[in-house]
């Protein structure tokens, strides 16, 4: 089955959906949109960039879509929503965030936690909270 990407309006396989509010940040399965893989990656990359430098996120989006076009606006809407949720530390499900990290990062965390007196998941949670709930 085929659907349209919410952002770019290109056809995309159904099943590649994006939580408007990420699940790890309190999002619900009921609030999703279909995205193509490229737009999905762009939204998550830009959301992380916007926290460090709003200009770099805007530049990233405007390289893909014309400034102030409907596609640009839909992308900014989703990026802003994800970034806003990332700034609400009390709503972050740190365990879910950690378990969705790349395997190489999890292995590194396990190695670092080996010398501590706590389990690797608790160790990773403390690091995540220390870094202001940003992904590692």
Helices and strands as residue ranges (DSSP letters): E 2-4, E 11-13, E 17-19, G 23-25, E 32-34, H 37-52, H 54-64, H 70-86, G 89-91, H 94-99, H 103-113, H 120-130
